[in-house]
């Protein structure tokens, strides 16, 4: 009878071990699921943070434009008109030489014989703003060193 009792105890211990292992596996699965849920929440929080950050960048960009307009009346992207030639287009570049006044590259919107009209460099005092910020720049491209517009034959 002692052997039978010992055998029953061994079987019960084996069953307890198996139940214990199953419980441990279930607990590990639950922990893994909870960990994944926390990770999903963290990713969602990160996305909302990035969206809020992007909105803040837009606000900062608007403030910078406001400050810049106080310092210089023409900003890149403004629709401008040359008072001498009546050339109208978008200010696409600005340069200042050592002993000269600021100049803007004005890209006309018109086509001539179905081709793009060449841009012209015009002194700032000759230009008037027709419409502010007719072309919006993308904030992301401002910080992207790869998006530089390519090589040009002029400044």
N, C-alpha and C positions, 0 to 999 in steps of 0.2 A: 504494500500500500504506500510505502514511503517513496518508492520509485514513481508510482503513478502520480502522487502529489507533486513530486519534483518536476515530472514531465508537464503537468498542468500549469505549474508556475512558470516553466520555460515557455510554454505556448502563450500564456497570458503576457509574459514579458515581450515575446516576439510581436504579439498583436499590439501591445502598447508602443513598442518601438515603431511599428508600421504606422499606427495612428499618429504617433509623435512626428514621424517624418512627413506624413501627409499634412498635419497641422502646420509644420514648419514650411512646407512647400506653399500652402495656401497663404500663410502670412507673408512669405516672400513675394508671391504674385500680387497680393494686395498692396504691399509696399511699392512694388514696381509700378503698378497702376497709379498709385497716389503720386509717386515721383514724376511719372509722365504727365499727370494732370497739373502738377505744380509747374512743370516745364512749359506746358501749353499756356498756363496763366502768365508765366514770365514772358513768353514770346508775345502774347497779346498785349501785355503791359508795355513791352519794348516797342511794339508797333505804334501804340497810342502815344508813347513818349516821342518817337520819331516824328509822328504827324504833328504833335504840338511843337516840336523843335523846328520843323519845316515852316509852320505858321509863324513862329517867332522870327525866322530868317526873312520871311516875306515882310513882316512889320519893320524889321531892321533895315531891309533894303529900301522900303518906302521912306524911312527916316533919313537914310543916307542920301537918297535922291533929293529930298527936301533941303538938306544941308548943302548938297552939291549945287542945287539950283540957285541958292543964295550966293555961292561963290562964283559960279559961272552960269550965265543965263541959258546956255544951250547944252543939253545933255545928249549923249549918243542915243539914237533911237527917235529923237525929235524930228518932226517934219519941218523943214526950214525952206526959206526962199531967199535967193540972192537979190538984193535991191538994185543991183546994176544990170544984171542980165535976165532977171525974172526966172532963172533956173530954180526949179522946185524939186526937192527930193528929201531923202532921209540922211541925217548926219550919222555916218557909219564909222568915222575915225576922227581923232583930234591929235594935233601935234603942236608943240611950241618949240621954236628955234631959239637959240641963244640970244639973239638981238632982234627978234621979230615978234609980231603979235601972234596969238593962237590962230591956227587954221583948222578948218574942218573939211573932211572929205564928204562931199555930198553925192549920193547915188540917186539919180533921177528914177522915177517910177515909169516914165514913158518909154516906149519902144520906138525905134526908128528903123523902118523897113523890116520889121519883125525881129530886130536884134536889140539887145540891151545897149543903152546909151552909156558911154564911158563916164565914170565919175569925175568930179572936178574938185580941186583943193581951193577953198575960198576963205579969205580972211574973216575972222569973227565979226568985226564991225560992219561988214557988208551983209550979214545974215540977220533975218528976223524969224522968230519961231512962229510957224503957221499952226501947228498942233503939237502939244506936248506928248511925248512918249507914244508915237504912233506905232512903234515897233517895240514890243516888250522883250527884254532879254530874259533868258532862263537863269534862275539863280544857280542851279547845279553847274551850268557851263562856265559860270564865273570862276568856280573853284576847281575846274577840271583842267589840269595842265596839258592833257592830250588834245583838248579842244581849243587850239590856238588860231585857227583860221588859215593856217598854211603860210607859205613863203610869199612875200610880196616884193615888188621892185621898188617900192617906196615905203616910207615910215608907217 
